[in-house]
Amino acid sequence: MLANKESTPSPDQAILEIRAGTGGVEAGLFARDLHKMYLRYAQSKGWKTQELSQSSGELGSIREVITEVSGNNVYSILKKEAGVHRVQRVPQTESQGRIHTSAATVAVLPKLEGAEIKIPLSDLTITTFRSSGPGGQNVNKVETAVRITHIPTGVVVSSQTSRSQQRNREQAQELLASKLYDMMDQQRKAKVDDLRRAGVGTGERSEKIKTYNFPQNRLTDHRLKKSWHNLEKIMEGKLDKVLGYRTP
């Protein structure tokens, strides 16, 4: 399928994926808010961000957004943010003031350094399409966006933010390599840690790791059994206290 010649995660680069989960439009609005929160935090730390792909929904919501983040210890700091983030609040779409619960999924993938993962071209299906803007309308008259499907695993990635088809292809290939590395890494960990994972969990993507409770102005990390208040400031990107325990 592919050859991995001792590729290792770069501590200073990561790929941040945020997807709307259960909860309809409100889940997409929460995904948008999480995206803004992490971008503001990245800006406060002097990190660089580059959006690779975004799929928008109704009322400014986000179905999926993928961003490359570069800076000192980015991957080490963000990697444990991967998981299901739950929100409890009165959504914009609620006219009677009722509190709803919805969720978004955060994934943090490594950018690779050292020898690259080699993926045979015969394992790939590569297609082009027109880049789309908010609401799904096409913003380019030429097909500069690139979508790559890894046939053996079914993993699909895309990049559409560059005006150059070649650059979008390169970014999509880098994203695919990171996804496949992450997949192999998870498979290795599963073989070694099955008993421990069954007993205590690992905070992986299928598990709820945080709850953002707006009526009570509280963020709770369920893994740490710890809470922080002043949720408005946290959503503005003030994450040092929340993430400080993970900083090397």
N, C-alpha and C positions, 0 to 999 in steps of 0.2 A: 504493500500500500504506500509506504513512504519510508524514508531513511532519516533517522535522527542521530546526527553526529555530535553528541554531547552539547546540544544547544541548552542554554540556561536562561532563566528569566532575567531581564535587565532590571535592577532595583530602581532605576531612574526613568522608566517608561512603562506605561500601562494603557490598556484599552478599556474604557469604561462604557458598558452597555446598560441602558435603562429601558425597560419595556413595561407597558401598561399590563396589569394583571386583571383579576376579577374586579368588577365594579363599573363596567361600561365607560361612559364619558368621564365620570369622576376619576376613574383609575388613570385615564390619560392625562387629566389635569394634574393629578398628583405626580405622575411621571415627569411632566413638564416642570413642576415645582422642585422635584429632586434634582433634575438636570441643572436648573438655575442655582440651586444650593451648592452643588459640587463645583460649578463653574466659578461662583463667587469665592468659594474656599480656595480653589486653585489660583485665582487672581491674587488673593491675599497672601499666598505663599510664594508668589513669583513664578508659578509653574506656567508652562505653555500648553495651550489646548488647541486641537484641530478637529473640527467635526468631520467625520467620515461619511455619515449617512444619517438621514432623519426621515421618518414617516409621520406625517401630521394627521390629526383627526378634527373633530368638531370643536368649536369654541376655543381654538388655540391649544387643544390637547395634543399629546404626543403618543403615538402607538409604539414607536421605537426610535431611539437615538443612540448613535455610536460615536464616541469621542476619543481621540488619542490624547493622552496627558503625559507631559514630560517635565521632569524636575527632580530635585534632590529627594531620594527615597520614596518616590511616588508609589511604586508597586508595594513596597513594604507597608506603607501607611494605609493604602486604600484596599488591599486585597481582602481583608476581613469584612469589608462592607458588602461583599457578595451575599445575596440572600433575598428573602421576601420582606419588603418593607410595607407595613400596614398603616393605614391612616384612618382616623375616626374624626369626622367633622361634618358640618352642614355644607353640602356641596352647592355650587353655583346653580345647579339645575333643580334644587329643592325649594319649592315655594312655601312650604309649611314649617320650615325650621327644624326638620327632623335630622338627627345625626345618622350618617351612613358610614359603613365600613367598606373600604376598598383597598386595593394593594397594587404595588408595582414591584418588579423584579430588577435587582441590580446585579450585574456580573462584572468582575474585574479580571481581565485576561492579561497575561504577560506579553510584553514585547520581548523578542528573543535576541540574545547577543551570542557571539561566538559562531560556530558553524551553524548554518541554517538547516531547517528541515527541508529535505528535497522531496518534492511532490511531482511524480511523473505527469507530463502533459496529457497522457492517455487517460488519466484519472479525472480529468477536468472537463466540464462543459462551460464555455465562456460565451456570454451573450452581451450585447450592448443595448442600451435604451436611452431615451431622453430624460435628462434630469428633471425632477419635479419640485415645485415649490409648495407653499402652504395651500392646503385644500386639494393637493394632488395635481394642480395644473402644470403642464409642461412649460419650463422656462427656457429651454434651449431648443433650437431648431435642428440641431444635429445630435446624433446619439453618442454623447461623450461618457455617459454613465456605464459602469461595467458590473455585471453580475456573474459570479463564479459558483458553480456547483461541484462539490467533491463527490464523485459518483460512488465510491465505496462506502462512504458514511452518510451521504445525503446532506451534509452540511452545506448551507448556502450563505454566501456573503455578497455584499455589494458596496460600491463606493461611487458617489456622484457629486462630490463637492468641488472637484477640480474641473476646470474648463478643458483640461487635456485628458483625452481618453487613455493615453499611455500612463499618465500619473494615476488615474483612477484604477487602472489595471494593477499597477504596482501596489497601491494601497490595499486593494482587495486581496491580492496574493499574500501580503503581510498579515492581514487580518485572518485569512484562512489558516496560515501557518500557526498563528497564536491560538486559534480555536482548536486545531488538531493537537497542538502541544498540550493544551489544557485538558483535552479529552483523554489523551494518553496518561497524563499525570493523575487524573481522577481514577482511571482504571487501575493504575499501579497502587494508589492509596487504598482503593477498595479491596484489593487482594490482601493487603497487609493489615488493614484496620477494620475488617468486617465486624468483629466482635465488639470492639470499642465503639464503633459508629452505632451499632444496634443498641448499645447500652446508654450512651450519653449524647449521641448526635455530634455533628461537626459544624453546624452553622452553614451548611451548604445551601444551594439556591432553593431547594424544595422546602426549606424550613423558614418559618417566620422568625426573623432576628430582631426586628425593631417595631415599635408601635408609636406613631405620632398622634397623640391625643390632644386635639385643639381645644375642646371645651375645658379640659383640665390643664391646658398650657404645659404639657409634659411630654417628653420623649423618653421612652423606656427601651433599654437594651436587654432583651430577655436572656441572653447568654450570660451577661454579667449580673443580672438581677439588680440593675442600677438605673436610676432615673435622673433626668435633668429638666429644669423648668426654663422659662423664658424661651418658649418654642419659636416665637417670632424671630428672635435674634439667631437662633440655630438655622432657621430656614433662609436667613440672609447670608449664610455661609460662615457663621461664627462657630466653627467646629473644633477648635483647639482642645477644649475641655472634653468633648465627646470622643475625639480621636487620639488624644494625648497619650492614653495608656498603651496605644499601639505603636507610637513613634519610637524607632530604634534609639 
